[in-house]
Structures are given as structure tokens and as C-alpha cells.
Amino acid sequence: MHGVPSVEDLDPWLALITAVVGAGAALAGAITGRVARRAAQGKVDDSPLADRIQRLSSTAVLAKVLADEITAEIAVIEQRAGRLAEEAEQAEILAGLNEKHRQAMAQALRTELHDSQRQGRWAAFWSSALWFVAGVAASILVTLFVHPF
């Protein structure tokens, strides 16, 4: 429960978020590199200032939307992690039952099972005895009325 989680323990959504953030960082790095290259080469964007401001604004809005989505997904992951922590705590409590408790529970279950088997055995005995008596009675009746002496 403690230490670094293994790959199997990682949430698929966390992997997806990490991949999206990584792709975003790679894209930002590529754009920054291209802008830096263009500036080094002396190429300047000749588009009107209003167009550049519009592009910057739309990019900022898109970045905010993406950041909000990532924040919401992180909140869901944190909620899941909280539930998993509670379940792990409950599992540790259950595992913490000492040997005496386990033996007492096992003994109680064995006693209950033994009692129910004994009751089942007696029920089967009396059922068999009843059917035996019914069979004997039927045989006597058939002998007396169907095949008289």
C-alpha cells in the first residue's frame, strides 16, 4: 500500500491526462522553437495587429478551456483516489483481525454447518421412514383388495 505505485495501479485517466499535457508541452515547444527560428532569421509576422491579437485571444481561450477540462479530470481522479484510500483502509482493518477472531468465526460457522447437517440427516431419516411405512401400507392394501386369498 505504501511506496511508489506500479504501472498496473495507475488510473487510465491519469495516463490520458499525462499524455495530453505532454502533447501540449511538445506542441508549445515546437511553436516556441519555430518563433525563435523566425526571429533569428529576421522574419516577422506581417499580419495586421488585430489578426495577431485575435489569434492570441483565441489561443488563450482554448488554453483556458483545456486547463479547465484537465482540472475537472484531476478532481475526478482525486475523488477516486480518496475512495481507494478508504477501501484500502477497510481492507487493512479486515486483514488486521487477529488469529483468535478468525478461529472463533470459523468455529461458529463449523458449528452452524454441523447443526444444519444433523437436522438435515434427521429430516431425511424421518422422510425415508414415512415413505417406507406408506409403501408397506400400499402393498398390504393392494394384496388385500386386488389379489384376495
C-alpha positions in Angstrom: 0.0 0.0 0.0 2.9 2.3 0.6 5.6 3.5 -1.8 5.6 4.0 -5.5 2.6 2.6 -7.3 3.2 0.1 -10.0 2.2 0.6 -13.6 -0.9 -1.7 -13.1 -2.1 0.6 -10.2 -2.1 3.7 -12.4 -5.5 5.0 -13.4 -6.1 5.1 -17.2 -7.4 8.6 -17.0 -4.2 9.8 -15.3 -2.3 8.3 -18.2 -4.5 10.1 -20.7 -4.2 13.4 -18.9 -0.4 13.0 -18.8 -0.3 12.2 -22.5 -2.5 15.3 -23.3 -0.3 17.5 -21.2 2.8 16.0 -22.7 1.5 16.6 -26.2 0.5 20.1 -25.3 4.0 20.8 -23.9 5.6 19.3 -27.1 3.4 21.5 -29.3 4.2 24.6 -27.2 7.9 23.7 -27.5 7.6 23.3 -31.3 5.8 26.6 -31.7 8.3 28.4 -29.4 11.2 26.9 -31.4 9.6 28.0 -34.7 9.0 31.5 -33.5 12.6 31.7 -32.2 13.9 30.5 -35.5 11.9 33.0 -37.4 13.0 35.8 -35.1 16.6 34.7 -35.6 16.2 34.7 -39.3 14.7 38.1 -39.2 11.2 37.1 -40.4 8.5 39.0 -38.7 4.8 38.3 -38.9 3.4 40.8 -41.4 -0.3 40.2 -40.5 -2.2 43.1 -39.1 -2.1 43.7 -35.4 -5.8 42.9 -35.0 -5.4 39.5 -36.6 -2.5 38.7 -34.3 -4.4 39.8 -31.2 -7.4 37.7 -32.3 -5.2 34.6 -32.7 -3.6 35.3 -29.4 -7.0 35.7 -27.8 -8.4 32.5 -29.3 -5.3 30.6 -28.3 -5.7 31.9 -24.7 -9.4 30.9 -24.6 -8.5 27.4 -25.9 -5.8 27.1 -23.3 -8.2 28.1 -20.5 -10.8 25.5 -21.8 -8.1 22.8 -21.8 -6.9 23.8 -18.4 -10.5 23.7 -17.0 -11.0 20.2 -18.5 -7.8 18.9 -17.1 -8.6 20.4 -13.7 -12.0 18.7 -13.7 -10.4 15.4 -14.6 -7.8 15.8 -11.9 -10.7 16.4 -9.4 -12.4 13.2 -10.5 -9.1 11.3 -10.1 -8.6 12.8 -6.6 -12.1 11.7 -5.7 -11.3 8.1 -6.9 -8.0 8.1 -5.1 -9.9 9.1 -1.9 -12.4 6.2 -2.3 -9.5 3.8 -3.0 -7.7 5.0 0.1 -10.9 4.4 2.2 -11.2 0.9 0.7 -7.5 0.2 1.4 -8.0 1.3 5.0 -11.0 -1.0 5.3 -9.1 -3.9 3.8 -6.3 -3.3 6.3 -8.8 -3.4 9.2 -10.2 -6.6 7.9 -6.8 -8.1 7.5 -5.9 -6.9 11.0 -8.3 -9.3 12.6 -6.2 -11.5 14.8 -6.0 -15.2 14.7 -8.3 -15.7 17.7 -11.1 -13.8 16.0 -10.7 -15.8 12.8 -10.7 -19.1 14.6 -13.7 -18.1 16.6 -15.6 -17.1 13.5 -14.6 -20.4 11.8 -15.6 -22.4 14.8 -19.0 -20.7 14.8 -19.5 -21.4 11.1 -18.5 -25.0 11.5 -20.9 -25.5 14.5 -23.7 -23.9 12.5 -23.0 -26.1 9.5 -22.7 -29.2 11.7 -26.1 -28.4 13.3 -27.8 -27.9 9.9 -26.3 -31.2 8.6 -27.6 -33.0 11.7 -31.0 -31.5 11.2 -30.9 -32.5 7.5 -29.9 -36.0 8.4 -32.8 -36.4 10.8 -35.2 -34.9 8.3 -34.0 -37.4 5.6 -34.4 -40.3 8.1 -37.9 -39.4 9.0 -38.9 -38.8 5.4 -37.5 -42.2 4.4 -39.3 -43.9 7.3 -42.6 -42.2 6.4 -42.3 -43.3 2.7 -41.3 -46.9 3.9 -44.5 -47.1 6.0 -46.6 -45.7 3.1 -45.1 -48.3 0.8 -45.8 -51.1 3.2 -49.4 -49.9 3.7 -49.9 -49.7 -0.1 -48.5 -53.2 -0.5 -50.9 -54.6 2.1 -53.9 -52.7 0.6 -53.1 -54.0 -2.9 -52.7 -57.5 -1.6 -56.0 -57.4 0.3 -58.2 -55.8 -2.3 -56.6 -56.6 -5.6 -55.5 -60.2 -5.0 -57.6 -61.6 -2.3 -56.8 -65.0 -0.9 
